[in-house]
Amino acid sequence: MAAHDENVVWHAHAVTRAEREQLHGHQGAVLWFTGLSGSGKSTVAGALEQALHQLGVSTYLLDGDNVRHGLCRDLGFSDADRKENIRRVGEVAKLMVDAGLIVLSAFISPHREERQMVRDMVGEGRFIEVFVDTPLAICEARDPKGLYKKARAGELRNFTGIDAVYEAPERPEIRLDGEQLVTNLRVQVLDLLRDRDIIKA
């Protein structure tokens, strides 16, 4: 990573985050969905975004695969590249929160240190860790992309849950049972957002 240039300075804008949030009618926040591949992260995040959109909430969904098509297309899956992938996503999410959006991020993000890094970027109260807790056996049975099969055959290295570690959250803001129906999980997260006064709808 290049050293920080002392000639690059942060510019404060005339329009504040509070003013943007007032325009949207809700707070900006990051819902950080984490869990094994096949746990249901993207499915729940997508269903939740649809529900929030129907309620008039301004959202954006950052999906792991989509981000790797553009912003992070130069990164592989080594530990260093995974960390940089999450750092970049965290920086984008932080900007979107400043814009007053509710950001839904669906990434395996297997290491606690990296999730804490994003929490620190975004700030307490703005970062909601959503642990989609689905047993490995269930994820492997689903295997929507055939990745577990490849990992078991030795065709895919450093695959989380098989030959790379997944560090489950110790104190997530919400834990979702990934074996439940998506509609139930969506309601649980909506209730949390209302309880925290992030959304009013």
C-alpha positions as CSV (number, residue, x, y, z in Angstrom):
1,M,0.0,0.0,0.0
2,A,1.4,3.4,-0.9
3,A,2.4,5.8,1.9
4,H,-0.1,8.6,2.7
5,D,0.8,11.8,0.8
6,E,0.8,14.8,3.1
7,N,-0.6,16.9,0.2
8,V,-3.8,14.8,0.2
9,V,-6.2,16.4,2.7
10,W,-9.7,15.5,3.8
11,H,-12.3,18.1,2.6
12,A,-15.4,18.7,4.7
13,H,-18.6,19.2,2.7
14,A,-21.2,21.8,3.2
15,V,-24.0,19.2,3.2
16,T,-23.7,17.0,6.4
17,R,-24.6,13.4,7.0
18,A,-27.3,14.5,9.3
19,E,-28.9,16.6,6.6
20,R,-28.7,13.7,4.1
21,E,-30.3,11.4,6.7
22,Q,-33.0,13.9,7.2
23,L,-33.7,13.9,3.5
24,H,-33.8,10.1,3.4
25,G,-35.9,9.9,6.6
26,H,-33.7,7.4,8.3
27,Q,-30.1,6.9,9.6
28,G,-27.2,5.6,7.6
29,A,-25.8,2.3,8.7
30,V,-24.0,-0.9,7.5
31,L,-25.6,-4.3,7.9
32,W,-22.6,-6.6,7.6
33,F,-23.8,-10.1,6.7
34,T,-21.1,-12.7,7.5
35,G,-21.2,-16.5,7.4
36,L,-19.9,-19.5,5.4
37,S,-20.4,-19.8,1.6
38,G,-23.9,-21.1,1.1
39,S,-25.1,-19.9,4.5
40,G,-27.7,-17.6,2.9
41,K,-26.0,-14.2,3.4
42,S,-26.8,-12.9,-0.1
43,T,-30.3,-14.4,-0.1
44,V,-31.3,-12.8,3.2
45,A,-29.5,-9.5,2.3
46,G,-31.4,-9.4,-1.0
47,A,-34.7,-10.1,0.5
48,L,-34.1,-7.5,3.2
49,E,-33.2,-4.9,0.6
50,Q,-36.4,-5.5,-1.3
51,A,-38.4,-5.1,2.0
52,L,-36.6,-1.9,2.9
53,H,-37.1,-0.5,-0.6
54,Q,-40.8,-1.2,-0.4
55,L,-40.8,0.8,2.9
56,G,-39.2,3.8,1.1
57,V,-35.7,3.2,2.7
58,S,-32.7,4.2,0.6
59,T,-30.4,1.2,0.4
60,Y,-27.5,-0.3,-1.5
61,L,-26.4,-4.0,-1.6
62,L,-22.7,-4.7,-1.8
63,D,-22.3,-8.4,-2.9
64,G,-19.0,-10.2,-2.6
65,D,-19.0,-11.6,-6.2
66,N,-20.2,-8.3,-7.7
67,V,-17.4,-6.3,-6.0
68,R,-14.8,-8.7,-7.3
69,H,-16.0,-8.0,-10.9
70,G,-14.9,-4.4,-10.6
71,L,-13.5,-2.7,-7.5
72,C,-11.5,-5.8,-6.4
73,R,-11.0,-7.6,-9.6
74,D,-7.2,-7.4,-9.1
75,L,-7.4,-9.4,-5.8
76,G,-7.1,-13.1,-5.3
77,F,-8.0,-15.2,-2.2
78,S,-4.8,-15.1,-0.2
79,D,-5.1,-13.8,3.4
80,A,-3.5,-10.5,2.3
81,D,-5.9,-10.1,-0.7
82,R,-8.9,-11.1,1.4
83,K,-8.0,-8.4,3.9
84,E,-7.6,-5.8,1.2
85,N,-10.9,-6.8,-0.3
86,I,-12.7,-6.2,3.0
87,R,-10.8,-2.9,3.5
88,R,-11.9,-1.6,0.2
89,V,-15.5,-2.7,0.7
90,G,-15.4,-1.1,4.2
91,E,-14.2,2.3,2.7
92,V,-17.0,2.2,0.1
93,A,-19.6,1.3,2.8
94,K,-18.3,4.2,5.0
95,L,-18.9,6.6,2.1
96,M,-22.4,5.3,1.5
97,V,-23.3,5.6,5.2
98,D,-22.1,9.2,5.0
99,A,-24.5,9.6,2.1
100,G,-27.3,8.5,4.5
101,L,-27.8,5.0,3.0
102,I,-28.4,1.7,4.6
103,V,-25.7,-0.5,3.2
104,L,-26.2,-4.3,3.1
105,S,-22.8,-6.1,2.7
106,A,-22.8,-9.8,2.0
107,F,-19.2,-11.1,2.4
108,I,-17.8,-14.3,4.0
109,S,-15.3,-12.0,5.8
110,P,-13.9,-15.0,7.7
111,H,-11.6,-13.1,10.1
112,R,-12.8,-11.2,13.2
113,E,-10.0,-8.7,12.8
114,E,-11.2,-7.6,9.4
115,R,-14.8,-7.2,10.5
116,Q,-13.5,-5.2,13.5
117,M,-11.5,-3.0,11.0
118,V,-14.7,-2.2,9.2
119,R,-16.6,-1.6,12.4
120,D,-13.9,0.9,13.5
121,M,-14.1,2.6,10.1
122,V,-17.8,3.0,10.1
123,G,-18.2,3.8,13.8
124,E,-20.1,2.3,16.7
125,G,-23.9,2.4,16.3
126,R,-23.5,2.5,12.5
127,F,-22.1,-1.1,12.1
128,I,-24.5,-4.0,12.6
129,E,-22.9,-7.4,12.4
130,V,-25.4,-10.0,11.1
131,F,-24.1,-13.5,11.6
132,V,-26.0,-16.0,9.3
133,D,-25.2,-19.1,11.4
134,T,-25.6,-22.1,9.2
135,P,-23.9,-25.4,9.9
136,L,-21.1,-26.4,7.5
137,A,-23.0,-29.6,6.6
138,I,-26.0,-27.6,5.5
139,C,-23.9,-25.1,3.5
140,E,-22.1,-28.0,1.8
141,A,-25.4,-29.7,1.0
142,R,-26.7,-26.5,-0.6
143,D,-23.4,-25.8,-2.5
144,P,-25.2,-23.4,-4.9
145,K,-22.0,-22.7,-6.9
146,G,-20.4,-26.2,-6.6
147,L,-17.5,-24.7,-4.7
148,Y,-17.5,-27.1,-1.8
149,K,-17.3,-30.0,-4.3
150,K,-14.3,-28.4,-5.9
151,A,-12.7,-27.7,-2.5
152,R,-13.2,-31.3,-1.4
153,A,-11.6,-32.5,-4.7
154,G,-8.6,-30.3,-4.1
155,E,-9.4,-28.1,-7.1
156,L,-10.0,-25.0,-5.0
157,R,-7.5,-24.0,-2.3
158,N,-8.0,-21.7,0.7
159,F,-11.7,-22.3,0.7
160,T,-13.3,-21.1,3.9
161,G,-14.7,-23.9,6.1
162,I,-12.7,-26.6,4.3
163,D,-9.0,-25.7,4.3
164,A,-9.3,-22.0,5.5
165,V,-10.6,-20.9,8.9
166,Y,-13.9,-19.1,9.6
167,E,-13.9,-17.2,12.8
168,A,-17.5,-16.9,13.9
169,P,-18.6,-13.6,15.5
170,E,-18.4,-13.6,19.3
171,R,-20.9,-10.8,19.9
172,P,-22.8,-10.0,16.7
173,E,-25.6,-7.5,16.9
174,I,-27.9,-10.2,15.6
175,R,-27.5,-14.0,15.0
176,L,-29.7,-15.5,12.4
177,D,-30.4,-19.3,12.3
178,G,-29.6,-20.0,8.6
179,E,-31.9,-23.0,8.6
180,Q,-35.0,-20.9,9.1
181,L,-37.1,-19.5,6.3
182,V,-35.7,-16.3,4.7
183,T,-39.0,-14.5,5.4
184,N,-38.5,-15.1,9.2
185,L,-34.9,-13.9,9.0
186,R,-35.9,-10.8,7.1
187,V,-38.4,-9.9,9.8
188,Q,-35.9,-10.4,12.6
189,V,-33.5,-7.9,11.0
190,L,-36.3,-5.4,10.3
191,D,-37.3,-5.6,13.9
192,L,-33.7,-4.9,15.0
193,L,-33.5,-1.8,12.7
194,R,-36.8,-0.4,14.2
195,D,-35.7,-1.2,17.8
196,R,-32.5,0.8,17.2
197,D,-34.4,3.7,15.6
198,I,-32.4,3.3,12.4
199,I,-35.7,3.2,10.4
200,K,-39.1,4.5,11.3
201,A,-41.2,2.6,8.7
